[in-house]
Amino acid sequence: MVKISLLLLLLFSLVSCTKKQKTTKSDTIVFCSEGSPKLFNPQLADDGTTIMATESTIYNQLIMKSAKDLNTIPGIATKWEISKDKLEYTFTLGKNISFHTTDYFTPTRKLNADDVIWTYNRMRDKSHPYHRVSGGNYSIFNSLGFPELIKDIVIIDDHKIRFILSQPNSTFLVNLTHGINSILSKEYGELLLKNGKTHEIDLKPIGTGPYKFKKYVKDTSIFYTAHKDYFLGEAKTKKLVFSITPNATVRFQKLKTSECHISIDPAPADIQAIKDHKDIELLTTVGMNLGYLGYNMRKKPLDNIKVRQAIELALDKPKYIRLIYNNRASVATTAMPSTVWGFNKSIKMKNTNIEAAKKLLKEAGFDNGIEISLWTLPVSRPYNPNGKKMGELMMEDLKKIGIKVKLITYKWATFLEKTAKGEHDLVQLGWSTTSGDPDGFLGMLLVCDSIKTGLNVSGWCNKEYDKLIAKGKFVTDKVKRTALYEKAQAIAAQELPISPIATAKIFRGARKEVQGYHVNPLGIERFNHIVIK
């Protein structure tokens, strides 16, 4: 039998147990996550931590990605039709989809088309009563170009809805699988509006997913219970706990002592120990992620291409692969990972060249050196498992060419907020696709429109690059799209708004009593099929 930590049991008992009902150890999954969510609505998320805690636990989308082969499969929509001109997408909704019943909301009806249009209008309609709630920054929705792309949404009947596009778009269907498309309850929203509590919609969520939100203990734990009326079948394990544990080594210790069943992103140095442990399995899959160093080109001296080139030549990326990733990653060479189709193989890694870097700095007028800040990633990610250590290595490398670096970091939510505002100089960041499409990287991180949403932390805007990305969304032929994306990557490699660092495999540690768990290359966690033996 698995032993749950005393703290977690005590906390969970406060919200889900009575004297007559005790939580049996085998009906609870404890997942050691790496960070705290910003809120509990993926519409407003621009980070994997928030999306992981909400997208496939609390919510559902119209369609989703299969965990096995990444094909698009039904979600809330049982089927869909695309018009010949590819301008209309008609979705048929399931007729027996229930919203969560909680201690703060009891729905009076099943999900229908009103909920879908209300959800999307919150993001696309500035007059919607919830548009500006919780800040109103729908960064991914906007970066995908949805406000311009979605011309209209029309209700055909209670269980059929039609999206009308302004132009054909080859990425629209796959982008609908993203967590930002999670469907909310209009009825719940209207109740909160009536009671003057609109902010609660993103803090006390109501969805249709396999688990209901129960309680959040800030920076410590998130508690969920199974949704008995889940339209795809009640979860096999009745309770789910996210044990928020930023330190990867501590996560491994919790895994060994049965304080968690599954642990995210183990430290590379612990991977062999996990593999050798008699009670733990090491699970892995290919990574569709990119870790990078971003240059804030809105600030001097990073607006100078020669300064960026000098920094690029000073970075010893193979050393990072050895010391940070323990050789379980590959050096990234473009603004998207080699594991995603459309990758430009002709762009090669630039070898470290200290003398050439010094020469570039001198040509840029900085032969007396530069003082600059580097913001290090505060949470572990597959694309950067140890931001602090990588920052220290980068600081050593840049010192060799006369750049004095000050390392800075913040808590995750603050880190994201400040980088979105452009307060940084150099910054460690990364991205993981939820679509498997090149546009999920190239069309999100570096297009001009993503500057105002905060995803383009470099502030780089290149019209030629943007035209290629826009055309890539319009063209449906994969070969032609690949050619467009290869050209876009070449422009980014030349202009250097970011220095790609690594693409890493995804690892999870799981106790051997865990059955039915699979590692998803898109980083989506699904717990409802898990059984704890």
VMD Tcl script that draws the C-alpha trace (Angstrom):
set ca {
  {0.00 0.00 0.00}
  {1.22 3.48 -0.81}
  {1.88 5.83 2.09}
  {0.65 9.35 1.50}
  {2.47 12.03 3.48}
  {0.77 13.00 6.74}
  {0.54 16.63 5.60}
  {-1.30 15.76 2.40}
  {-3.67 13.44 4.20}
  {-4.49 16.08 6.81}
  {-5.07 18.75 4.19}
  {-7.15 16.50 2.03}
  {-9.26 15.34 4.96}
  {-10.24 18.95 5.63}
  {-11.92 19.22 2.25}
  {-13.14 15.76 1.36}
  {-13.52 13.48 4.37}
  {-15.93 13.04 7.23}
  {-15.68 10.92 10.37}
  {-17.63 8.18 8.64}
  {-15.71 8.38 5.35}
  {-11.98 7.80 5.27}
  {-9.88 8.22 2.15}
  {-8.36 4.88 1.26}
  {-4.77 5.16 0.11}
  {-5.35 3.39 -3.20}
  {-8.04 5.78 -4.42}
  {-5.78 8.86 -4.40}
  {-3.15 9.83 -6.98}
  {-0.46 12.21 -5.76}
  {1.39 13.99 -8.56}
  {4.55 15.91 -7.68}
  {4.40 19.00 -9.88}
  {7.12 21.62 -10.22}
  {5.33 24.91 -9.72}
  {2.21 26.82 -8.75}
  {-0.50 27.70 -11.27}
  {-1.18 31.38 -11.90}
  {-4.93 30.72 -11.72}
  {-7.38 27.98 -12.72}
  {-8.43 28.97 -16.22}
  {-6.19 27.96 -19.16}
  {-7.73 30.73 -21.30}
  {-5.52 33.18 -19.41}
  {-2.47 30.93 -19.15}
  {0.79 31.35 -20.99}
  {2.69 28.76 -18.96}
  {2.76 24.98 -18.86}
  {2.29 24.85 -15.09}
  {-1.16 26.45 -15.20}
  {-2.21 24.52 -18.29}
  {-1.12 21.22 -16.74}
  {-3.18 21.87 -13.61}
  {-6.34 22.71 -15.56}
  {-6.49 21.67 -19.22}
  {-7.12 17.93 -18.88}
  {-8.12 17.75 -15.22}
  {-10.88 20.34 -14.79}
  {-11.80 21.11 -18.39}
  {-12.47 19.72 -21.85}
  {-12.08 21.22 -25.29}
  {-14.19 20.68 -28.41}
  {-11.53 18.34 -29.76}
  {-8.29 16.98 -28.33}
  {-5.07 15.18 -29.19}
  {-4.80 11.43 -28.80}
  {-2.12 10.51 -26.26}
  {-1.11 7.52 -28.39}
  {-0.59 8.95 -31.88}
  {-1.30 12.71 -31.48}
  {-4.17 12.52 -33.97}
  {-7.14 14.86 -33.48}
  {-10.00 13.05 -31.75}
  {-13.45 14.02 -30.38}
  {-13.79 15.85 -27.09}
  {-16.92 17.81 -26.28}
  {-17.64 17.68 -30.01}
  {-18.54 14.19 -31.21}
  {-17.91 15.06 -34.86}
  {-17.14 18.00 -37.12}
  {-17.53 19.00 -40.75}
  {-15.37 21.37 -42.82}
  {-16.80 23.24 -45.78}
  {-15.19 22.85 -49.21}
  {-13.83 26.40 -49.09}
  {-12.42 25.63 -45.60}
  {-14.09 28.68 -44.15}
  {-16.74 26.95 -42.04}
  {-16.20 24.38 -39.30}
  {-19.39 22.87 -37.89}
  {-19.18 20.95 -34.61}
  {-21.81 18.59 -33.21}
  {-21.72 18.62 -29.41}
  {-22.35 15.69 -27.13}
  {-25.82 15.72 -25.58}
  {-25.01 14.34 -22.14}
  {-22.10 16.44 -20.93}
  {-22.41 17.58 -17.32}
  {-20.71 20.48 -15.62}
  {-19.25 19.93 -12.17}
  {-21.41 20.06 -9.09}
  {-19.41 21.52 -6.20}
  {-20.02 23.11 -2.84}
  {-20.03 26.50 -4.58}
  {-22.10 25.72 -7.70}
  {-24.85 23.33 -8.79}
  {-25.68 23.37 -12.52}
  {-29.31 23.15 -13.64}
  {-28.62 21.92 -17.18}
  {-26.17 20.04 -19.40}
  {-23.59 21.73 -21.61}
  {-24.96 23.21 -24.81}
  {-23.94 25.57 -27.62}
  {-24.57 28.62 -25.42}
  {-21.62 27.61 -23.24}
  {-19.30 27.26 -26.23}
  {-20.11 30.65 -27.75}
  {-20.02 32.32 -24.31}
  {-16.55 30.85 -23.68}
  {-15.10 32.08 -26.96}
  {-16.79 35.46 -26.76}
  {-15.08 36.06 -23.43}
  {-11.76 36.03 -25.29}
  {-12.78 37.67 -28.56}
  {-15.45 40.22 -27.56}
  {-14.23 43.25 -25.58}
  {-17.79 44.01 -24.48}
  {-18.19 40.58 -22.86}
  {-18.69 41.04 -19.08}
  {-15.76 38.71 -18.38}
  {-13.34 39.93 -21.05}
  {-11.25 42.02 -18.64}
  {-11.68 39.81 -15.57}
  {-8.33 38.55 -14.18}
  {-6.44 41.00 -16.36}
  {-7.96 40.01 -19.69}
  {-4.64 38.95 -21.26}
  {-5.48 36.08 -23.62}
  {-1.92 35.84 -24.86}
  {-2.04 32.46 -26.61}
  {-5.49 33.06 -28.12}
  {-4.22 36.35 -29.55}
  {-0.86 34.95 -30.65}
  {-2.65 32.22 -32.59}
  {-4.40 35.00 -34.51}
  {-7.84 33.82 -33.44}
  {-9.36 37.32 -32.99}
  {-8.78 38.08 -36.69}
  {-9.28 34.52 -37.93}
  {-12.64 33.79 -36.26}
  {-15.06 35.99 -38.18}
  {-18.14 34.71 -36.41}
  {-19.50 31.86 -34.29}
  {-23.07 30.82 -35.03}
  {-25.38 28.57 -33.02}
  {-27.18 26.15 -35.35}
  {-29.10 24.46 -32.54}
  {-28.52 23.52 -28.90}
  {-25.89 20.97 -29.86}
  {-24.43 22.29 -33.07}
  {-22.20 25.30 -33.50}
  {-20.40 26.76 -36.52}
  {-17.15 28.70 -36.66}
  {-16.87 31.00 -39.68}
  {-13.29 31.98 -40.58}
  {-12.11 35.10 -42.36}
  {-9.78 32.97 -44.50}
  {-8.68 29.33 -44.79}
  {-6.24 28.33 -42.08}
  {-4.31 25.06 -42.01}
  {-3.63 25.32 -38.26}
  {-7.15 26.11 -37.02}
  {-8.29 22.58 -36.23}
  {-5.06 21.54 -34.51}
  {-5.00 24.79 -32.52}
  {-8.49 24.04 -31.20}
  {-6.92 21.23 -29.16}
  {-4.98 23.75 -27.07}
  {-6.04 24.25 -23.46}
  {-7.12 27.84 -24.13}
  {-10.17 26.34 -25.85}
  {-11.45 24.87 -22.57}
  {-15.22 25.29 -22.34}
  {-16.63 27.21 -19.35}
  {-20.13 27.25 -17.91}
  {-22.21 30.24 -19.00}
  {-24.66 29.53 -16.20}
  {-21.90 29.69 -13.58}
  {-20.55 32.89 -15.12}
  {-23.95 34.56 -15.03}
  {-24.47 33.55 -11.40}
  {-21.11 35.05 -10.38}
  {-21.88 38.21 -12.36}
  {-25.22 38.56 -10.56}
  {-23.50 38.13 -7.18}
  {-20.64 40.50 -7.99}
  {-18.01 37.75 -7.79}
  {-16.78 37.54 -11.38}
  {-13.15 37.03 -10.28}
  {-14.07 33.64 -8.81}
  {-14.58 32.10 -12.25}
  {-10.80 31.79 -12.64}
  {-10.07 30.83 -9.02}
  {-12.96 28.46 -8.21}
  {-13.39 26.79 -11.59}
  {-16.29 24.85 -13.06}
  {-15.63 22.61 -16.03}
  {-16.72 19.31 -17.55}
  {-13.43 17.43 -17.09}
  {-12.70 14.17 -15.26}
  {-11.82 15.94 -12.00}
  {-13.56 18.67 -10.00}
  {-11.57 21.39 -8.29}
  {-11.75 21.03 -4.51}
  {-9.15 23.24 -2.86}
  {-5.90 25.07 -3.50}
  {-3.37 25.57 -0.71}
  {-1.14 28.25 -2.23}
  {2.30 27.04 -3.33}
  {1.68 23.72 -1.55}
  {-1.11 21.53 -2.94}
  {-4.10 21.35 -5.28}
  {-6.92 18.93 -4.45}
  {-9.37 17.44 -6.96}
  {-12.13 14.83 -6.74}
  {-13.48 12.65 -9.54}
  {-16.41 13.95 -11.59}
  {-18.89 11.07 -11.29}
  {-20.88 12.17 -14.33}
  {-17.86 12.64 -16.62}
  {-19.10 11.98 -20.15}
  {-16.11 9.78 -21.03}
  {-16.50 7.69 -17.88}
  {-15.71 8.31 -14.22}
  {-12.00 8.44 -13.39}
  {-10.63 5.15 -12.10}
  {-8.96 6.88 -9.17}
  {-11.32 9.04 -7.16}
  {-9.01 11.72 -5.81}
  {-6.10 13.62 -7.31}
  {-3.54 15.76 -5.47}
  {-0.91 18.01 -7.03}
  {1.92 18.24 -4.50}
  {3.78 21.39 -5.57}
  {7.49 20.67 -5.22}
  {9.81 23.04 -7.12}
  {13.03 21.19 -6.25}
  {13.60 18.15 -8.50}
  {15.73 16.31 -5.94}
  {13.00 16.72 -3.31}
  {10.49 15.33 -5.83}
  {12.66 12.24 -6.19}
  {12.82 11.83 -2.42}
  {9.02 12.05 -2.24}
  {8.79 9.43 -4.95}
  {11.10 7.08 -3.02}
  {9.17 7.53 0.23}
  {5.78 7.05 -1.47}
  {4.74 10.65 -0.83}
  {3.91 10.93 -4.50}
  {3.04 8.34 -7.13}
  {4.27 10.27 -10.16}
  {6.95 12.96 -10.35}
  {7.43 15.47 -13.13}
  {10.79 16.33 -14.72}
  {13.40 14.56 -12.56}
  {16.81 16.14 -12.28}
  {19.11 14.67 -14.96}
  {21.52 13.62 -12.20}
  {18.74 11.51 -10.61}
  {17.60 9.73 -13.76}
  {19.90 6.73 -13.42}
  {18.97 6.35 -9.74}
  {15.29 6.38 -10.66}
  {15.93 3.81 -13.35}
  {17.75 1.56 -10.87}
  {15.22 1.87 -8.03}
  {13.32 -1.36 -7.42}
  {9.99 0.36 -6.71}
  {10.09 3.09 -9.38}
  {9.85 3.14 -13.16}
  {11.53 5.72 -15.36}
  {9.16 6.74 -18.17}
  {10.31 8.74 -21.17}
  {9.27 9.99 -24.57}
  {10.57 12.30 -27.27}
  {10.37 15.98 -26.38}
  {8.69 18.63 -28.51}
  {10.21 21.50 -26.59}
  {12.73 24.29 -26.93}
  {14.85 25.95 -24.26}
  {16.33 29.29 -25.26}
  {18.02 32.48 -24.13}
  {15.96 35.52 -25.06}
  {17.49 38.91 -25.89}
  {15.38 41.95 -25.03}
  {16.05 43.89 -28.23}
  {14.10 46.89 -26.89}
  {17.03 47.58 -24.55}
  {20.59 48.61 -25.26}
  {23.01 47.03 -25.95}
  {20.91 44.00 -26.98}
  {19.44 45.95 -29.88}
  {22.89 45.62 -31.48}
  {23.15 42.48 -33.62}
  {26.90 42.21 -32.98}
  {26.33 42.07 -29.23}
  {23.81 39.26 -29.67}
  {26.18 37.44 -32.03}
  {29.00 37.81 -29.50}
  {26.88 36.32 -26.74}
  {25.84 33.46 -29.04}
  {29.49 32.65 -29.78}
  {30.42 32.76 -26.09}
  {27.79 30.22 -25.00}
  {29.22 26.71 -24.67}
  {26.02 24.81 -25.46}
  {27.56 21.30 -25.55}
  {28.80 21.97 -22.00}
  {25.23 22.76 -20.93}
  {24.03 19.51 -22.49}
  {26.61 17.59 -20.44}
  {26.29 19.39 -17.11}
  {22.65 20.50 -17.04}
  {20.91 17.74 -19.01}
  {23.39 14.93 -18.30}
  {23.55 14.31 -22.09}
  {19.82 13.61 -22.26}
  {19.10 16.48 -24.62}
  {20.37 17.81 -27.93}
  {21.66 21.25 -28.83}
  {18.91 23.30 -30.46}
  {19.86 25.21 -33.58}
  {16.67 26.98 -34.67}
  {13.59 28.59 -33.15}
  {11.80 25.23 -33.13}
  {12.89 21.73 -32.06}
  {14.19 19.11 -34.46}
  {11.42 16.75 -33.29}
  {8.71 18.83 -35.02}
  {8.17 18.52 -38.77}
  {9.32 21.52 -40.81}
  {12.64 21.76 -38.94}
  {15.40 23.40 -41.01}
  {18.26 20.87 -40.99}
  {20.61 23.17 -42.88}
  {21.02 25.51 -39.89}
  {23.97 24.26 -37.87}
  {25.17 25.01 -34.35}
  {27.78 27.77 -34.12}
  {30.86 26.54 -32.27}
  {32.03 28.49 -29.24}
  {34.59 31.08 -30.34}
  {35.77 33.43 -27.59}
  {38.15 35.46 -29.75}
  {35.54 36.03 -32.45}
  {33.05 37.05 -29.76}
  {35.49 39.59 -28.30}
  {36.09 41.01 -31.76}
  {32.34 41.46 -32.33}
  {31.96 43.29 -29.03}
  {34.82 45.60 -29.96}
  {33.27 46.30 -33.36}
  {30.01 47.11 -31.56}
  {31.86 49.68 -29.43}
  {31.96 47.65 -26.22}
  {35.63 46.72 -26.00}
  {35.57 47.86 -22.33}
  {32.92 45.28 -21.52}
  {29.21 45.24 -20.67}
  {27.22 44.84 -17.47}
  {23.88 43.09 -17.95}
  {21.28 41.03 -16.05}
  {20.29 37.44 -16.80}
  {16.95 36.19 -15.48}
  {17.18 32.49 -14.63}
  {14.25 30.10 -14.86}
  {12.74 29.58 -11.37}
  {11.07 26.23 -12.13}
  {12.43 23.02 -13.63}
  {11.33 22.20 -17.14}
  {12.41 19.48 -19.58}
  {13.89 22.24 -21.73}
  {15.76 23.67 -18.71}
  {15.88 21.45 -15.61}
  {18.12 23.77 -13.60}
  {17.87 27.46 -14.47}
  {20.15 28.61 -11.64}
  {22.99 26.27 -12.57}
  {22.65 27.10 -16.26}
  {22.73 30.78 -15.35}
  {25.97 30.28 -13.46}
  {27.52 28.49 -16.46}
  {26.34 31.23 -18.82}
  {27.77 33.85 -16.46}
  {31.16 32.09 -16.58}
  {31.07 31.92 -20.37}
  {30.12 35.57 -20.84}
  {32.78 36.70 -18.36}
  {35.38 35.35 -20.80}
  {34.39 37.97 -23.38}
  {34.08 40.89 -20.96}
  {30.37 40.71 -20.15}
  {29.61 40.96 -16.44}
  {26.35 39.21 -15.63}
  {24.02 39.68 -12.66}
  {21.73 36.71 -12.07}
  {18.12 37.50 -11.15}
  {15.06 35.33 -10.60}
  {11.52 35.59 -9.22}
  {8.66 33.30 -8.33}
  {7.14 31.78 -11.45}
  {4.03 33.97 -11.78}
  {6.04 37.15 -11.14}
  {8.75 36.00 -13.54}
  {6.21 35.60 -16.34}
  {4.48 38.87 -15.55}
  {7.71 40.87 -15.61}
  {9.10 39.27 -18.77}
  {5.78 39.90 -20.53}
  {6.22 43.59 -19.67}
  {9.77 43.55 -21.06}
  {11.55 44.34 -17.80}
  {14.37 41.82 -18.39}
  {17.67 41.99 -20.27}
  {18.65 38.38 -20.97}
  {16.13 35.73 -19.96}
  {16.00 31.95 -19.89}
  {12.73 30.63 -21.22}
  {11.31 27.81 -23.28}
  {8.25 26.48 -24.99}
  {6.50 23.17 -25.54}
  {4.01 22.65 -28.34}
  {0.54 21.38 -27.57}
  {-0.21 20.84 -31.24}
  {2.87 19.23 -32.82}
  {2.68 21.89 -35.55}
  {5.57 24.25 -36.48}
  {3.25 27.21 -36.04}
  {3.06 26.27 -32.36}
  {6.62 27.60 -32.06}
  {7.34 29.93 -34.97}
  {3.90 31.53 -34.97}
  {3.78 31.97 -31.20}
  {7.20 33.07 -30.00}
  {8.59 35.45 -32.62}
  {5.79 37.07 -34.63}
  {5.19 40.81 -34.19}
  {1.72 40.33 -32.67}
  {3.21 38.25 -29.85}
  {5.09 41.27 -28.54}
  {1.92 42.81 -27.13}
  {0.77 39.47 -25.71}
  {4.10 39.01 -23.92}
  {5.08 35.73 -25.57}
  {7.66 37.41 -27.81}
  {10.00 38.38 -24.98}
  {12.65 39.65 -27.40}
  {10.46 42.37 -28.84}
  {11.70 41.38 -32.29}
  {9.49 42.26 -35.25}
  {10.43 41.24 -38.79}
  {7.81 41.78 -41.50}
  {9.34 39.25 -43.90}
  {9.31 36.61 -41.15}
  {5.69 37.43 -40.32}
  {4.62 37.10 -43.95}
  {6.12 33.61 -44.15}
  {4.34 32.54 -40.96}
  {1.03 34.00 -42.16}
  {1.36 32.22 -45.49}
  {2.19 28.98 -43.67}
  {-1.20 29.17 -41.95}
  {-2.97 29.72 -45.26}
  {-1.23 26.99 -47.30}
  {-2.52 23.47 -46.70}
  {0.14 21.49 -48.58}
  {2.65 20.16 -46.03}
  {5.63 20.31 -48.40}
  {4.92 23.96 -49.22}
  {4.39 24.78 -45.56}
  {7.72 23.16 -44.70}
  {9.51 25.36 -47.25}
  {7.95 28.47 -45.73}
  {8.88 27.50 -42.19}
  {12.45 26.67 -43.21}
  {12.83 30.19 -44.63}
  {11.36 31.69 -41.46}
  {13.84 29.76 -39.30}
  {16.72 31.01 -41.46}
  {15.63 34.63 -40.91}
  {15.39 34.12 -37.15}
  {18.82 32.45 -37.12}
  {20.28 35.44 -38.96}
  {18.59 38.12 -36.83}
  {19.13 36.20 -33.56}
  {16.26 37.41 -31.33}
  {16.89 34.27 -29.27}
  {19.73 31.82 -28.85}
  {18.28 28.29 -29.04}
  {19.83 26.13 -26.31}
  {18.32 22.65 -26.10}
  {15.57 20.20 -26.96}
  {15.23 17.59 -24.24}
  {13.51 14.28 -23.77}
  {10.57 14.20 -21.39}
  {11.03 12.08 -18.27}
  {8.67 11.06 -15.49}
  {9.24 8.94 -12.46}
  {6.34 6.68 -11.42}
  {5.98 4.14 -8.67}
  {5.41 0.61 -9.94}
  {1.96 0.40 -8.38}
  {0.86 3.05 -10.89}
  {-0.91 1.49 -13.88}
  {-2.36 3.14 -16.97}
  {-0.12 6.22 -16.97}
  {1.54 7.34 -20.21}
  {3.98 10.16 -20.87}
  {2.62 12.52 -23.49}
  {5.20 14.18 -25.80}
  {3.05 17.33 -25.78}
  {3.33 17.55 -22.00}
  {-0.40 17.00 -21.41}
  {-1.12 15.06 -18.21}
  {-4.17 12.78 -18.14}
  {-4.84 11.04 -14.84}
  {-8.34 9.61 -15.24}
  {-7.16 6.25 -16.63}
  {-4.69 5.61 -13.80}
  {-5.15 2.80 -11.29}
  {-3.10 2.54 -8.10}
  {-2.59 -1.11 -7.26}
}
mol new
graphics top color blue
foreach p $ca { graphics top sphere $p radius 0.5 }
foreach p [lrange $ca 0 end-1] q [lrange $ca 1 end] { graphics top cylinder $p $q radius 0.2 }
display resetview
